[in-house]
Amino acid sequence: MAASRPSRSVSARDISIGCERLDGAGSWDTLEWTKIEPVTRSVSHANFEFLLEAERVLDEGHGVVLVNTDEAGTLFVTNFRLLFLSDGTRNIVPLGTIPLATIEKFNKMVVKIQSTSRNTNKSSSRRLLQIIGKDMRIIVFCFRPRTKQRRAIFDALSRCTKPERIWDLYAFTCGPSKFCNLSPKVRLLNEYFRLLGKGFHHASMRMIEDGSFTMSNDSWRISDINFDYSLCQSYPFALLVPKSVSDDEIIQASNFRARSRVPAVSWCNPETGAVLARSSQPLVGIMNTRSTADEKLVAALCAQLSDEKDSRRKLYIADARPRKNALANGAMGGGSESSSNYFQSEIVFFGIDNIHAMRESFARFRDYLDTHGAASSDGMSSFLRHGGWTWGGGNLSSMSASVSTLGDSGWLIHVQSVLAGSAWIAARVALESAAVLVHCSDGWDRTSQLVSLANLMLDPYYRTFTGFQALVEKDWLAFGHPFSDRVGMPSISGSSFELSRNASSTGSFSSSPLRQSSGSSQASNSSHAQNNYSPIFLQWVDCVSQLLRIYPFAFEFSSNFLVDFLDCVLSCRFGNFLCNSEKERQICGVDESCGCLWAYLADMRSSEGRSHAHYNLFYDTLKHNGPLLPPAAALAPTLWPQFHLRWACPFESQAGELEAECRNMAIKFSELQKAKEVAEMKAKEYLAAMEILNVDLQNEKQVSSSAINLAKRASKENAAIQRAVQSLGCRVNFTNSSDSTVDVESSLMETSQRFSLPRRESEYTMEHNDRSDLSVSITVVADDVVPSSSPLGQVCETLCPLRTQGRGCQWPDAACAQLGSQFVGLKANFDAFDRLSIYDRYFKSE
């Protein structure tokens, strides 16, 4: 009976009709694709919101199951990545989504499973596609039978993961976009200027074009001998070399070094004169050939000690290879130096294996994580492997065997060897102020690992974002680490990494229907023997993560930054790490045609500032402001959870949960800090407003005080005027109105007269008839001229502060001036009264 369709996304285990044990100890849930309703809907490519810029869908398959997580969805092949979209959530499934350049190899597999029905002997087959990534993941997709979807996806991957030309990569299709790449040559010169103690100089393209970048100090100089890459095609255009050695001698010395990679300075201490240099192996051969020019160039690295004029500094020549490998290379024309040919030198062998051993170790390490992980590529948890329900089947010997498998992979041992060699170099340079020359065979793999890691230990600048970029661009990109060959991408010549693909593989597996070693099969070995793919740079970043674990306060960047940085490098989305050398990138026009990885990562950090996950919350510039010299006991490496376990053990890979919690607390603290700053700004605004109000209040008080003083002064003046008028024998009462009303009362008669006096400015003389009983004479003159001989003038001169002898009134608007105008109206009324008296007498006489 057919199983009912579940409400959530279609799952292989939801519709399984049973589980049958196979030849090995593993098991597999039988998939009955005939019970799954076929997916008929199609999504318009134009509506894909999850596509990146210039990304387009090339092929797709519906009803595909991601075996690792038992999740059904739609599988897309684009020109940049293999993308798995969940049918249930319509979201991208990170485990099933991998950039095409990150795919190391892929295989078609057919698994036959015997039917559980007793009435039939038919066996069903499952069509699978295994994807093995360079980022530690192994994923398997299961396709519906009789749909040819797997063939279509497989063919699309065959075309896209192995482009014929480098210009067919997505990095060139997308273009620089907003992540433009400034010239790496300018940044290299700026780093050289810093090492020479001339950091105040700033390089430019104009400086490069006119050749004015050849600066120097007392010991070292920048040479342009390789400006056109004629000296060494894999070296940068500018080299930092001893000042005492001429360019002609450098040319002669290049003939004695493999691929003409002469000894060049990678790092120097301007204070102590200690130097770290790099080169390739000498071409001594079986005849122990010598080169005077090379010996002089190497001897020039050992400048005299600053505090001892008669003593030369010690020279160490660090050969990264095992001694037996160096001797074997001597039979092919290579070899190693002899301490007798280089004055006061010591030869040290680090015993680090070559790229092929690293590749095989990485494959075994990846298989171990996939086999014993929670999200294994065969769909089985490690808890259920070997028929038991506990880890390792509850068998102590099985548990010990799995642990020994991790040790047998050798990956952590190789990491420890690189760490130990780098720490030894850093100690010689920092503690002895010695000169150390590092090389391997070609000087671009193990040499780059050791020199760059030693630089990271010696110089705190390289432990910042800016310094880390300068370090990678100098010791990896400029000095010619062959990224195209090691990552497996096409180079300028058009050759590319020959991907290992098995057309199909049918049969049973020893432990699981899907268990197939990612690096131990015969086809895989033969393929790896024909290519130069090797996770050298990944191993170096792993070493950096180990240092970050040992010294959590010494690095500005976090482990999350290293993971994102490594993902960007492996994806080949940007042009920084394409091609094999600086010359090839210049020929391809990578800087102008592709985006910049550093600009992309910087843009990510700028969105959140210091609270971004790329920043190390514990970074303290004062705690480790000098060299990092880890003792041997501290160099025991462990798994890098954020990178090694993120696919096989996603829950356990979150070892940085404590850091995440601290980051959340830091974010909250930052928000509180911002709120505090806002509150402080508002408080300052309020204080400023209060100060303004206080100033206004003080001004109002001053105005009010002035008005009160003026009122008091006017009152005194009015009182003085009243006394002056009263001295004339009158008592005057003033009322405030549009027309002043004056009551004049004579002191010699009992009568009182009220006059309405309009304000005028004139001069009158009023005299009463001689026949009257009362004769009053009042003289009113102009407001500004009051004779001093009059009683009113005498009063003004005595009491008014603004009236001076011989001058008029200086206050025309004062009450005394108004009184003069009022006297004019008083005289007019007296004249009218006088005429009225004459008329009355005249009429009486008649």
BELMO-V977623 format. One record per backbone hydrogen bond with DSSP energy under -1.0 kcal/mol. NH is the residue of the N-H (numbers start at 1). CO is the residue of the C=O. Records with the same first field share a line. If there is no record, write none. Layout:
NH->CO / CO
This chain:
15->11
22->26
30->18
35->32
36->33
47->44
48->45
49->47
55->52
58->77
59->77
61->75
64->73
65->142
66->71
67->140
70->66
71->66
72->10
73->64
74->85
75->61
76->83
77->59
78->81
79->56
82->98
83->76
85->74
86->91
87->72
90->86
93->84
97->94
98->82
100->80
103->100
104->132
105->132
107->130
108->502
109->128
110->505
111->126
113->124
115->122
124->113
126->111
128->109
129->141
130->107
131->139
132->105
133->137
134->102
139->131
141->129
142->65
143->127
152->148
153->149
154->150
155->151
156->152
157->153
158->154
159->155
160->156
161->157
168->165
169->166
173->169
174->170
175->171
179->176
187->183
188->184
189->185
190->186
191->187
192->188
193->189
194->190
195->191
196->192
197->194
198->193
201->198
208->204
209->205
210->206
212->207
215->213
217->220
221->241
222->215
223->239
227->224
229->226
235->232
239->223
241->221
243->219
245->242
250->246
251->247
252->248
253->249
254->250
256->253
257->254
258->281
260->257
261->258
262->260
264->278
265->240
266->276
267->276
269->274
273->269
275->434
276->267
277->436
278->264
279->438
280->261
281->441
283->256
284->282
285->334
288->285
289->284
295->291
296->292
297->293
298->294
299->295
300->296
301->298
302->299
303->301
305->311
311->308
313->303
315->344
316->435
317->346
318->437
319->348
320->439
326->322
327->323
328->324
329->325
330->326
332->329
333->330
334->329
341->338
346->315
348->317
350->319
351->321
352->320
358->354
359->355
360->356
361->357
362->358
363->359
364->360
365->361
366->362
367->363
368->364
369->365
370->366
371->367
372->368
374->648
375->648
379->376
384->381
387->384
388->385
393->390
394->391
395->392
399->395
400->396
401->397
402->398
403->399
404->400
405->401
406->402
407->403
408->404
409->405
414->410
415->411
416->412
417->413
418->414
419->415
420->416
421->417
422->418
423->419
424->420
425->421
426->422
427->423
428->424
429->425
430->426
431->427
432->428
434->428
435->314
436->275
437->316
438->277
439->318
449->445
450->446
451->447
452->448
453->449
454->450
455->451
456->452
457->453
458->454
459->455
462->459
463->460
464->461
468->464
469->465
470->466
471->467
472->468
473->469
474->470
475->471
476->472
477->472
478->473
479->474
480->477
481->476
483->481
484->579
486->482
487->483
488->484
489->484
491->495
494->491
499->497
525->521
526->522
527->523
528->524
529->525
530->527
534->486
536->534
539->535
540->536
541->537
542->538
543->539
544->540
545->541
546->542
547->543
548->544
549->545
550->546
551->547
554->551
556->463
558->614
562->558
563->559
564->560
565->561
566->562
567->563
568->564
569->565
570->566
571->567
575->595
578->575
585->581
586->582
587->583
588->584
590->585
593->589
594->590
596->179
600->596
601->597
602->598
603->599
604->600
605->601
606->602
608->605
609->605
611->608
612->609
615->612
616->556
619->616
620->553
624->620
628->457
634->631
635->632
641->639
643->640
644->640
645->641
649->645
653->649
654->651
655->653
657->654
660->656
661->657
662->658
663->659
664->660
665->661
666->662
667->663
668->664
669->665
670->666
671->667
672->668
673->669
674->670
675->671
676->672
677->673
678->674
679->675
680->676
681->677
682->678
683->679
684->680
685->681
686->682
687->683
688->684
689->685
690->686
691->687
692->688
693->689
694->690
695->691
696->692
697->693
698->694
699->695
700->696
701->697
702->698
703->699
704->700
705->701
706->702
707->703
708->704
709->705
710->706
711->707
712->708
713->709
714->710
715->711
716->712
717->713
718->714
719->715
720->716
721->717
722->718
723->719
724->720
725->721
726->722
727->723
728->725
729->726
730->725
742->755
743->733
744->753
745->731
747->729
753->744
755->742
757->740
772->769
780->764
794->790
795->791
796->792
797->793
798->794
799->795
800->796
807->804
809->784
814->811
818->814
819->815
820->816
821->817
822->818
823->819
824->820
825->821
826->822
827->823
828->824
829->825
830->826
831->827
832->828
833->829
834->830
835->831
836->832
837->833
838->834
839->835
840->836
841->837
842->838
843->839
844->840
845->841
846->842
